[in-house]
Amino acid sequence: MFAFLKRHPFAVHAHFDFSAVMTFAYPSDILRPLLPPGLTLDERDGHGFLAIAMVHTQRLRPFFVPGFLGNDFFLIGYRIFSRFETSTGKRLRGLRILQSETDRAKMVIFGNLLTHYNYSRADIRWEKSPETIHVTKDGPEKFDVIFHREANPPLPAESIFKDWREARMYAGPLPFTFDYEKETHSIVVIEGVRQNWDPVPARIQVNQCDFLKRLPFAQAKPRLCSAFVLENIPYMWKRGRREALGKDTHV
């Protein structure tokens, strides 16, 4: 019963005031062990990708609840770009969420009850202006990042992408998110339906991101590849569906 609850048992509606995402490249061997059975790393030129998304979410609620009863909160999410092949041979591209931090205790309770997204409470502060989005977090792992919204920003100097068009493939949010359900040795596929999806390149200033000092990330120098800002996005997640993995899929 508890496993079923964490399977995203109903559709969820929300509105993103904004989503600001920065993407780092790591050698594939660093990220691959972080994926559960059934998922493969979304790779390019021997690298996998870690995305850190900062999202101001409004009116999050089950599909049967009116918008004015929804929850507003801020989220910092850490995700790996990954792929999954269904039992019918369909190849899906999406995100595997490692950790989620939020400024609302209610989201920690319900997020951990209904998902495998590993929610924790954090002291997050943010400021948004026409020129910048500034997000900070205090605590044992500090965070301080500024997105500068300007015309024609350059790609980060160490980006492995050749241009912004290529980088946009890793802008997120992607159509699918993947959970692993250990109790049934299954992948839970959550499909997102988005509107007004128009990621705008930004110049990124990473003052501090202590999450990247953890293992295994500390084993290699992260390569900052891109930063994007999306605004005013109606969003909906469909009910999760379970895809049982074959017995030959190793744990």
Backbone torsions as a table, in degrees:
resi	resn	phi	psi	omega
1	MET	NA	-43.8	-178.8
2	PHE	-64.9	-39.8	177.5
3	ALA	-61.0	-39.8	179.3
4	PHE	-62.2	-41.0	-179.9
5	LEU	-60.2	-38.0	-177.9
6	LYS	-80.6	7.8	-177.1
7	ARG	-95.4	22.4	-178.2
8	HIS	54.5	65.8	-167.2
9	PRO	-72.3	-8.4	177.7
10	PHE	-148.4	160.4	178.4
11	ALA	-67.8	150.3	-177.3
12	VAL	-131.0	136.6	177.5
13	HIS	-111.8	150.5	178.0
14	ALA	-161.4	173.1	173.6
15	HIS	-133.4	129.6	176.3
16	PHE	-94.4	113.3	171.2
17	ASP	-60.3	-47.4	171.0
18	PHE	-158.0	156.6	172.4
19	SER	-133.5	121.3	178.6
20	ALA	-114.8	123.9	-171.0
21	VAL	-128.8	131.9	171.5
22	MET	-119.3	142.3	-174.0
23	THR	-122.2	132.9	179.2
24	PHE	-116.3	142.8	173.7
25	ALA	-100.4	138.8	174.9
26	TYR	-131.3	153.8	171.3
27	PRO	-53.8	138.7	-174.2
28	SER	-54.9	-36.0	-177.8
29	ASP	-64.6	-21.1	177.9
30	ILE	-75.3	-42.1	-173.3
31	LEU	-90.1	-29.1	-173.1
32	ARG	-55.9	-42.2	-179.4
33	PRO	-65.4	-12.2	180.0
34	LEU	-82.2	-9.0	-178.5
35	LEU	-90.1	144.5	178.0
36	PRO	-78.8	173.7	175.4
37	PRO	-56.3	144.2	175.8
38	GLY	95.3	-21.9	-179.6
39	LEU	-103.8	146.9	173.4
40	THR	-120.2	156.5	-177.3
41	LEU	-75.7	137.2	173.3
42	ASP	-82.5	105.0	-168.9
43	GLU	-111.9	156.8	172.0
44	ARG	-151.3	123.0	176.5
45	ASP	53.0	43.5	176.7
46	GLY	76.9	11.5	-179.1
47	HIS	-122.6	148.0	165.9
48	GLY	-108.4	176.7	-170.8
49	PHE	-133.4	132.1	172.4
50	LEU	-107.7	123.7	176.6
51	ALA	-107.9	137.9	174.0
52	ILE	-116.8	115.2	-175.1
53	ALA	-109.6	135.5	174.6
54	MET	-114.6	117.0	-169.4
55	VAL	-130.2	125.3	170.0
56	HIS	-93.2	106.1	-174.2
57	THR	-101.8	136.2	-179.2
58	GLN	-124.6	144.1	172.3
59	ARG	56.7	39.6	175.5
60	LEU	-71.2	127.9	-178.8
61	ARG	-165.3	159.0	170.9
62	PRO	-58.0	152.2	-173.4
63	PHE	-58.9	-24.1	-176.5
64	PHE	-91.2	3.7	-179.2
65	VAL	-104.7	134.7	178.7
66	PRO	-64.6	152.9	-174.0
67	GLY	-57.5	-36.5	-175.0
68	PHE	-68.8	-12.3	176.7
69	LEU	-97.6	3.6	-179.3
70	GLY	-74.6	172.0	-177.1
71	ASN	-106.4	137.5	172.7
72	ASP	-103.7	136.2	179.2
73	PHE	-161.7	168.4	175.7
74	PHE	-113.1	142.6	-175.5
75	LEU	-131.2	137.7	163.7
76	ILE	-115.6	118.9	-176.6
77	GLY	-120.2	140.4	-178.2
78	TYR	-114.3	119.3	-169.8
79	ARG	-135.4	151.6	174.3
80	ILE	-113.6	133.1	176.0
81	PHE	-71.3	127.5	-173.7
82	SER	-145.4	172.1	-178.9
83	ARG	-134.0	153.5	179.6
84	PHE	-144.6	136.2	175.9
85	GLU	-105.6	122.8	-177.3
86	THR	-75.1	172.4	179.7
87	SER	-64.4	-20.3	178.5
88	THR	-94.3	3.9	177.6
89	GLY	89.9	5.3	178.6
90	LYS	-78.3	132.5	-177.7
91	ARG	-100.1	120.1	-176.8
92	LEU	-110.8	146.1	178.4
93	ARG	-118.0	130.9	-177.1
94	GLY	-165.1	-153.3	-173.8
95	LEU	-125.8	141.5	169.5
96	ARG	-107.6	116.8	-175.1
97	ILE	-86.1	125.1	179.1
98	LEU	-88.0	-42.3	-174.7
99	GLN	-159.4	149.4	177.6
100	SER	-133.3	132.3	177.8
101	GLU	-118.7	137.8	-176.7
102	THR	-140.6	158.0	179.4
103	ASP	-92.5	6.9	-177.4
104	ARG	-123.2	124.3	179.6
105	ALA	-62.1	-34.5	179.8
106	LYS	-60.3	-37.9	179.8
107	MET	-69.0	-32.3	176.6
108	VAL	-63.1	-45.8	-177.8
109	ILE	-64.1	-54.9	-174.7
110	PHE	-76.6	-31.5	177.1
111	GLY	-63.6	-41.1	179.5
112	ASN	-78.3	-20.0	176.1
113	LEU	-76.2	-36.3	-169.7
114	LEU	-110.5	-2.0	-179.4
115	THR	-143.8	173.3	171.8
116	HIS	-105.5	29.5	-170.3
117	TYR	-86.9	2.6	172.8
118	ASN	54.7	61.6	179.0
119	TYR	-75.2	142.6	170.9
120	SER	-142.1	154.6	179.9
121	ARG	-82.3	137.1	-179.3
122	ALA	-142.0	151.8	178.1
123	ASP	-86.9	84.8	-175.8
124	ILE	-102.1	136.4	174.0
125	ARG	-129.1	146.7	179.9
126	TRP	-147.9	150.8	176.8
127	GLU	-134.5	134.8	-179.4
128	LYS	-124.9	130.0	175.4
129	SER	-135.5	172.3	177.1
130	PRO	-60.3	-22.9	-176.2
131	GLU	-98.6	-31.4	-172.7
132	THR	-143.7	159.9	165.1
133	ILE	-127.2	119.6	-174.6
134	HIS	-118.0	120.8	-178.5
135	VAL	-121.6	129.2	177.0
136	THR	-130.4	157.5	177.4
137	LYS	-146.4	130.5	175.7
138	ASP	-97.2	172.1	179.5
139	GLY	120.8	-168.9	-179.5
140	PRO	-59.4	-37.2	176.3
141	GLU	-112.0	108.5	-175.8
142	LYS	-87.7	158.8	-174.8
143	PHE	-147.7	132.4	179.9
144	ASP	-154.3	105.6	-174.7
145	VAL	-136.3	139.1	177.4
146	ILE	-124.4	126.0	171.6
147	PHE	-97.3	121.3	178.1
148	HIS	-99.1	117.3	-178.7
149	ARG	-92.0	107.1	-176.9
150	GLU	-144.5	160.0	-178.5
151	ALA	-72.0	134.8	174.5
152	ASN	51.2	55.8	177.6
153	PRO	-70.3	151.6	177.1
154	PRO	-77.9	154.0	169.1
155	LEU	-63.7	149.6	173.5
156	PRO	-53.2	144.9	-172.6
157	ALA	-58.4	-32.9	-176.3
158	GLU	-99.2	12.9	-179.6
159	SER	-61.8	143.1	175.3
160	ILE	-90.0	-3.5	177.7
161	PHE	-84.7	146.8	-177.7
162	LYS	-85.0	-23.0	179.0
163	ASP	-160.5	174.5	-177.6
164	TRP	-67.9	-28.5	178.2
165	ARG	-62.9	-43.6	177.5
166	GLU	-67.9	-39.6	-179.7
167	ALA	-64.4	-30.6	-177.0
168	ARG	-63.7	-20.9	177.0
169	MET	-64.3	-18.8	-179.5
170	TYR	-118.9	32.4	-178.1
171	ALA	-85.2	-35.0	-176.8
172	GLY	68.0	167.6	-5.6
173	PRO	-72.0	143.3	179.6
174	LEU	-84.5	165.1	-175.9
175	PRO	-64.4	-24.4	-174.4
176	PHE	-129.3	149.2	169.7
177	THR	-124.5	143.7	-175.7
178	PHE	-119.5	131.6	171.4
179	ASP	-112.9	155.2	171.8
180	TYR	-112.2	126.9	178.7
181	GLU	-104.4	101.0	-175.0
182	LYS	-63.0	-37.3	-175.3
183	GLU	-59.5	-32.5	-177.9
184	THR	-116.9	5.4	-177.9
185	HIS	50.2	59.8	-175.3
186	SER	-136.0	158.7	167.7
187	ILE	-101.7	131.2	173.8
188	VAL	-98.6	122.0	-178.0
189	VAL	-102.0	123.2	178.1
190	ILE	-114.6	118.2	-178.3
191	GLU	-97.4	130.3	177.1
192	GLY	-100.1	145.8	177.2
193	VAL	-121.8	116.5	-172.5
194	ARG	-117.2	157.1	173.9
195	GLN	-132.2	160.0	179.1
196	ASN	56.1	38.0	-177.1
197	TRP	-82.7	102.4	-177.4
198	ASP	-143.7	80.6	-178.8
199	PRO	-66.9	128.3	-178.2
200	VAL	-107.9	125.6	179.3
201	PRO	-59.5	147.0	178.8
202	ALA	-137.6	156.9	171.3
203	ARG	-88.5	129.6	-171.9
204	ILE	-109.4	139.4	176.6
205	GLN	-124.0	104.1	-179.0
206	VAL	-96.5	99.8	179.5
207	ASN	-80.8	-36.2	179.9
208	GLN	-161.2	137.5	175.7
209	CYS	-153.1	85.3	-172.9
210	ASP	-68.3	-18.8	176.2
211	PHE	-55.6	-34.7	-177.2
212	LEU	-74.1	-7.1	176.8
213	LYS	-86.8	-7.3	177.2
214	ARG	-72.7	161.0	166.9
215	LEU	-81.3	144.2	4.2
216	PRO	-88.6	0.9	-174.1
217	PHE	-63.0	-31.1	-178.8
218	ALA	-69.2	-9.7	-179.1
219	GLN	-76.7	-12.8	-179.2
220	ALA	-145.5	153.9	177.8
221	LYS	-76.6	123.1	178.0
222	PRO	-69.2	142.7	176.7
223	ARG	-108.2	109.7	178.4
224	LEU	-69.1	120.4	-171.2
225	CYS	-106.7	-33.1	-175.0
226	SER	-167.2	164.0	173.1
227	ALA	-147.4	135.6	-179.3
228	PHE	-136.7	152.1	173.6
229	VAL	-124.4	131.6	173.6
230	LEU	-120.9	144.8	-178.0
231	GLU	-135.5	152.3	172.0
232	ASN	55.5	64.5	-173.7
233	ILE	-116.6	108.0	167.3
234	PRO	-67.1	133.5	-173.9
235	TYR	-139.2	147.3	177.5
236	MET	-145.0	135.6	173.1
237	TRP	-105.4	129.2	175.6
238	LYS	-73.8	163.7	174.3
239	ARG	-58.0	137.3	-180.0
240	GLY	-65.1	146.4	175.5
241	ARG	-123.7	140.9	-174.3
242	ARG	-95.5	133.2	175.6
243	GLU	-118.3	107.3	179.9
244	ALA	-66.3	137.4	178.3
245	LEU	-90.2	150.0	178.4
246	GLY	-68.5	158.8	-179.2
247	LYS	-63.5	-22.8	-180.0
248	ASP	-84.9	-0.1	176.0
249	THR	-84.5	112.5	-170.3
250	HIS	-74.8	146.7	176.0
251	VAL	-84.9	NA	NA
